[in-house]
């Protein structure tokens, strides 16, 4: 018998896999653990221009900074294809039952994240055109009225919802509120257009902090801004200009809508407001102020985006999916193992051991790469079991053929492995070629499937050609009692 | 089909020679070429049935595509909700959801428009489907915004005429229409690239004829499985999504893998037994591969059938597509591709005794 140099290698790999798996847990995809996935598409304003990979990366980085700013755990953000950014928000912990506050917070997360993804948050500063002073006064009065209407509507709606008012009333109030909100939004935009923009933007900010507004006794929040040195100079110039005329106003515009217009006291006529600080004191709620803080800190988005995909999987549903696919995998494995032993007897038993090693190595590779396991990924794993078994079937059929043609047992085993090699190799390479194509070009689900199938096919080359062979030959070497042809032949 | 088919040679009794290329064992005397006409006819019938299915679906105004496209490719929103009465036991009959009740609850709901010029969808236009005997419900509509989907969930959760819903088992999927088209495009691109790569590899390892035939067998398998789902879509409203594309891609890989194994056997027989006619060599290779192919199919089918049994929803259809496809793939790799190879070889190399194709073309 030849020495089996591979045996220690195989044992070492099993040990390494066990150690790796006990220290590192597998990463589960959203469909298995529950959570939200949002995909945003970057809208190209100019069909002639191409959004390059760098542009997309820029969008991704802004979104990344903003989502990180929300302080959510284990979020994942990546660019997909030529114009998409995918944001994954796993469910942190299933909220306690009846804990309405926690449940509301979970619901809010999704909307908050969506706002961070789609709102560009372009901060601009402008000066009122002197000819528009009268029009400004009219619009500002209208906006005050609209704001009151919105606040009233919100209160009414809240009351009705709390008292579970009838649906007709509810929808009537909702409709009114909607109209008021639209009017208010439109007015903010109209006011924004009365101002000439100045060369100072959100890019000139170095710090943004949301804090309670002292004048409102903590009911409202304000944003305090700190400019870079260039920004501070521009701001000083701007305020000097506004201070020079009593009728002028300084507007702060967010995405083209004026969120605050201020006068500047005459004492700043000489130098403007220096020191590089400013605050925005619109009537922000805590939530809105925090949202703006995160957006401005993360930077403005270079493009408009729209959400093209939302997938939400409840946490229990995810756990269900895990249980189901594990059951399927185990049942499939048990059936295949039983069948292999019945059909191929001793080599079948060896193949089952090789398959167990195969399953272990697969999981270890997932932990090492790491591969995020999804439902299609599980399907790929289960299918690759089938292909791993196929390699063993090819070999054992060959061994039987060799035995039938009268070879000695040991020669037959050698020849069986040798002659099955080319078909196993060609078959695996063709599958790997498809996996590579799918992994590179496919998206989402398709990729998850291709990755697990590809890893599986690669590993099955090793387990069938090396593990099975080593185990079979070692067992024949150690236990001469097994060297009987009947252990290799079908049951008569 | 060949109009003028020659009578296949009489079966030869395998010599007891210790030649490994000679098949022995259960199916050793099986001569596939004797049944060639029947086998190829069966394939042709299945392909024609599939094409007919595509045609019927394309002309159906409700589908107007070869297959009934699901959410992934068409765009839209689906919301799946389940009742809470699950955990202690099944819901009482009175607690179960009923379509008219859900419809009347939804009729009270008014959704906010997504933006200017985008009117809110009318909840009465939603497609509703009860799950698990009314313990769950599936709503489908055109693509909704996050706020709209949330409003529907909240509205149903608050409705007094419905049993409480289990938030932890909610599933919401929204695919914008533009993304759907993109997903379809990327799936087709990946499929084409995979085909090309595999064809080039086989052309190098075997010959261009083998590459064409392997691809032919693959297209045969994909068309027949897609045809089954075309009919399932027509009769049982089964939709195909990304997972179905994954199933077809897997089948493509499996089918080629299987065909390559048989081609490998033919190549080996060509080398070891050049004295036989090409048809005989192919018959013997098929006979020698038969047990292996059947055993492999069974062992691969088992985990997939387990998947079909234990999973639900879209994943179950995925498993069914794979299970059926592996059956078709095994059939085509054993019979369709090798038998066509035999036909082509017979035409190109009428003198059967020469082991070397280059010599056989000499006068």
Boltz contact constraints between the chains, C-beta under 6 A:
constraints:
  - contact:
      token1: [A, 94]
      token2: [B, 168]
      max_distance: 6.0
  - contact:
      token1: [A, 110]
      token2: [B, 146]
      max_distance: 6.0
  - contact:
      token1: [A, 114]
      token2: [B, 146]
      max_distance: 6.0
  - contact:
      token1: [A, 167]
      token2: [B, 108]
      max_distance: 6.0
  - contact:
      token1: [A, 171]
      token2: [B, 110]
      max_distance: 6.0
  - contact:
      token1: [A, 308]
      token2: [B, 176]
      max_distance: 6.0
  - contact:
      token1: [A, 308]
      token2: [B, 179]
      max_distance: 6.0
  - contact:
      token1: [A, 309]
      token2: [B, 175]
      max_distance: 6.0
  - contact:
      token1: [A, 309]
      token2: [B, 179]
      max_distance: 6.0
  - contact:
      token1: [A, 310]
      token2: [B, 146]
      max_distance: 6.0
  - contact:
      token1: [A, 310]
      token2: [B, 174]
      max_distance: 6.0
  - contact:
      token1: [A, 311]
      token2: [B, 173]
      max_distance: 6.0
  - contact:
      token1: [A, 312]
      token2: [B, 172]
      max_distance: 6.0
  - contact:
      token1: [A, 313]
      token2: [B, 171]
      max_distance: 6.0
  - contact:
      token1: [A, 314]
      token2: [B, 168]
      max_distance: 6.0
  - contact:
      token1: [A, 314]
      token2: [B, 169]
      max_distance: 6.0
  - contact:
      token1: [A, 314]
      token2: [B, 170]
      max_distance: 6.0
  - contact:
      token1: [A, 315]
      token2: [B, 168]
      max_distance: 6.0
  - contact:
      token1: [A, 316]
      token2: [B, 168]
      max_distance: 6.0
  - contact:
      token1: [A, 316]
      token2: [B, 169]
      max_distance: 6.0
  - contact:
      token1: [A, 317]
      token2: [B, 169]
      max_distance: 6.0
  - contact:
      token1: [A, 317]
      token2: [B, 171]
      max_distance: 6.0
  - contact:
      token1: [A, 324]
      token2: [B, 310]
      max_distance: 6.0
  - contact:
      token1: [A, 324]
      token2: [B, 311]
      max_distance: 6.0
  - contact:
      token1: [A, 327]
      token2: [B, 310]
      max_distance: 6.0
  - contact:
      token1: [A, 328]
      token2: [B, 306]
      max_distance: 6.0
  - contact:
      token1: [A, 328]
      token2: [B, 307]
      max_distance: 6.0
  - contact:
      token1: [A, 328]
      token2: [B, 310]
      max_distance: 6.0
  - contact:
      token1: [A, 331]
      token2: [B, 306]
      max_distance: 6.0
  - contact:
      token1: [A, 332]
      token2: [B, 302]
      max_distance: 6.0
  - contact:
      token1: [A, 332]
      token2: [B, 303]
      max_distance: 6.0
  - contact:
      token1: [A, 332]
      token2: [B, 306]
      max_distance: 6.0
  - contact:
      token1: [A, 335]
      token2: [B, 302]
      max_distance: 6.0
  - contact:
      token1: [A, 336]
      token2: [B, 299]
      max_distance: 6.0
  - contact:
      token1: [A, 336]
      token2: [B, 302]
      max_distance: 6.0
  - contact:
      token1: [A, 376]
      token2: [B, 246]
      max_distance: 6.0
  - contact:
      token1: [A, 382]
      token2: [B, 303]
      max_distance: 6.0
  - contact:
      token1: [A, 382]
      token2: [B, 307]
      max_distance: 6.0
  - contact:
      token1: [A, 385]
      token2: [B, 303]
      max_distance: 6.0
  - contact:
      token1: [A, 386]
      token2: [B, 300]
      max_distance: 6.0
  - contact:
      token1: [A, 386]
      token2: [B, 303]
      max_distance: 6.0
  - contact:
      token1: [A, 389]
      token2: [B, 299]
      max_distance: 6.0
  - contact:
      token1: [A, 390]
      token2: [B, 296]
      max_distance: 6.0
  - contact:
      token1: [A, 393]
      token2: [B, 292]
      max_distance: 6.0
  - contact:
      token1: [A, 393]
      token2: [B, 295]
      max_distance: 6.0
  - contact:
      token1: [A, 393]
      token2: [B, 296]
      max_distance: 6.0
  - contact:
      token1: [A, 394]
      token2: [B, 292]
      max_distance: 6.0
  - contact:
      token1: [A, 397]
      token2: [B, 291]
      max_distance: 6.0
  - contact:
      token1: [A, 397]
      token2: [B, 292]
      max_distance: 6.0
  - contact:
      token1: [A, 404]
      token2: [B, 24]
      max_distance: 6.0
  - contact:
      token1: [A, 405]
      token2: [B, 18]
      max_distance: 6.0
  - contact:
      token1: [A, 405]
      token2: [B, 20]
      max_distance: 6.0
  - contact:
      token1: [A, 406]
      token2: [B, 18]
      max_distance: 6.0
  - contact:
      token1: [A, 422]
      token2: [B, 264]
      max_distance: 6.0
  - contact:
      token1: [A, 423]
      token2: [B, 261]
      max_distance: 6.0
  - contact:
      token1: [A, 423]
      token2: [B, 264]
      max_distance: 6.0
  - contact:
      token1: [A, 426]
      token2: [B, 205]
      max_distance: 6.0
  - contact:
      token1: [A, 426]
      token2: [B, 260]
      max_distance: 6.0
  - contact:
      token1: [A, 426]
      token2: [B, 264]
      max_distance: 6.0
  - contact:
      token1: [A, 427]
      token2: [B, 257]
      max_distance: 6.0
  - contact:
      token1: [A, 427]
      token2: [B, 260]
      max_distance: 6.0
  - contact:
      token1: [A, 427]
      token2: [B, 261]
      max_distance: 6.0
  - contact:
      token1: [A, 430]
      token2: [B, 198]
      max_distance: 6.0
  - contact:
      token1: [A, 430]
      token2: [B, 256]
      max_distance: 6.0
  - contact:
      token1: [A, 430]
      token2: [B, 257]
      max_distance: 6.0
  - contact:
      token1: [A, 430]
      token2: [B, 260]
      max_distance: 6.0
  - contact:
      token1: [A, 431]
      token2: [B, 253]
      max_distance: 6.0
  - contact:
      token1: [A, 431]
      token2: [B, 257]
      max_distance: 6.0
  - contact:
      token1: [A, 433]
      token2: [B, 197]
      max_distance: 6.0
  - contact:
      token1: [A, 433]
      token2: [B, 198]
      max_distance: 6.0
  - contact:
      token1: [A, 433]
      token2: [B, 201]
      max_distance: 6.0
  - contact:
      token1: [A, 434]
      token2: [B, 194]
      max_distance: 6.0
  - contact:
      token1: [A, 434]
      token2: [B, 253]
      max_distance: 6.0
  - contact:
      token1: [A, 437]
      token2: [B, 190]
      max_distance: 6.0
  - contact:
      token1: [A, 437]
      token2: [B, 193]
      max_distance: 6.0
  - contact:
      token1: [A, 437]
      token2: [B, 194]
      max_distance: 6.0
  - contact:
      token1: [A, 437]
      token2: [B, 197]
      max_distance: 6.0
  - contact:
      token1: [A, 438]
      token2: [B, 190]
      max_distance: 6.0
  - contact:
      token1: [A, 438]
      token2: [B, 249]
      max_distance: 6.0
  - contact:
      token1: [A, 441]
      token2: [B, 189]
      max_distance: 6.0
  - contact:
      token1: [A, 441]
      token2: [B, 190]
      max_distance: 6.0
  - contact:
      token1: [A, 441]
      token2: [B, 193]
      max_distance: 6.0
  - contact:
      token1: [A, 442]
      token2: [B, 190]
      max_distance: 6.0
  - contact:
      token1: [A, 443]
      token2: [B, 186]
      max_distance: 6.0
  - contact:
      token1: [A, 445]
      token2: [B, 242]
      max_distance: 6.0
  - contact:
      token1: [A, 446]
      token2: [B, 246]
      max_distance: 6.0
  - contact:
      token1: [A, 449]
      token2: [B, 246]
      max_distance: 6.0
